[in-house]
């Protein structure tokens, strides 16, 4: 088990290391730096929904979060903002994809169909349907703790 500061330092190195390496290796060539930076931005815009949409989905789960689950109103607001982010990212990807080879564009299209299928499955899960997001009322506070996670009960402080 690593100490917290070592774990944070290690994860920051893995997160920032590649960006620092690219910046240092393209220092003399501004055009190469701009091209790599643009592709990194596109890559990040493709990866963002994979973190954002599941987090939104789990935030609405009363099974996982109990009384801390987001209410229907906040889920509508969150999904609306997520849609704006995803649409903006799609516009960025379309701009960059327009300059790529047809085979790469085909691969991206196949990947996009799979990605939207996964998102659709997350959004229309039985938990979401059962909860009835059409009802815009706040969740009633519960005095019961949330369910255990992987057999480990939550610790209440």
DAQUI-V880434 format. One record per residue. SS is DSSP state (~ for helix, > for strand, _ for the rest). PHI is phi in radians with two decimals (* if undefined). Layout:
ss->[SS;SS]
phi->[PHI;PHI]
//
This chain:
ss->[_;_;_;~;~;~;~;~;~;~;~;~;~;~;~;~;~;~;~;~;~;~;~;~;~;_;_;_;_;~;~;~;~;~;~;~;~;~;~;~;~;~;~;~;~;~;~;~;~;~;~;~;~;~;~;~;~;~;~;_;_;~;~;~;~;~;~;~;_;_;_;~;~;~;~;~;~;~;~;~;~;~;~;~;~;~;~;~;~;~;~;~;~;~;~;~;~;_;_;_;_;~;~;~;~;~;~;~;~;~;~;~;~;~;~;~;~;~;~;~;~;~;~;_;_;~;~;~;~;~;~;_;_;_;_;_;_;_;_;_;_;_;_;_;_;_;_;_;>;_;_;>;_;_;_;_;_]
phi->[*;-1.46;-1.14;-1.01;-1.16;-1.22;-1.11;-1.12;-1.09;-1.13;-1.17;-1.16;-1.10;-1.19;-1.37;-1.67;-0.96;-1.05;-1.14;-1.16;-1.11;-1.11;-1.08;-1.23;-1.38;-1.97;-1.02;-1.42;-1.98;-1.12;-1.13;-1.10;-1.04;-1.11;-1.12;-1.14;-1.08;-1.12;-1.16;-1.14;-1.11;-1.13;-1.05;-1.15;-1.21;-1.32;-1.37;-0.96;-1.08;-1.17;-1.63;-1.27;-1.17;-1.10;-1.09;-1.12;-1.07;-1.22;-1.15;-1.62;-1.45;-1.24;-1.14;-1.52;-1.88;1.03;-1.25;-1.55;-1.12;-1.19;-1.35;-1.03;-1.02;-1.21;-1.22;-1.06;-1.09;-1.11;-1.20;-1.14;-1.16;-1.12;-1.11;-1.10;-1.11;-1.13;-1.14;-1.11;-1.14;-1.08;-1.07;-1.12;-1.13;-1.09;-1.06;-1.33;-1.12;-1.02;-1.73;-1.73;-1.19;-1.00;-1.16;-1.19;-1.09;-1.09;-1.08;-1.16;-1.13;-1.09;-1.07;-1.11;-1.09;-1.07;-1.08;-1.17;-1.11;-1.09;-1.08;-1.09;-1.10;-1.15;-1.22;-1.79;-1.16;-1.11;-1.08;-1.17;-1.12;-1.12;-1.21;1.22;-1.13;-1.26;-1.47;-1.62;-2.32;-1.21;-1.22;-1.32;-1.12;-2.00;-1.68;-1.57;-1.22;-1.11;-1.09;-1.19;-1.90;0.95;1.44;-1.80;-1.21;-1.24;-1.67;-1.66;-1.81]
//
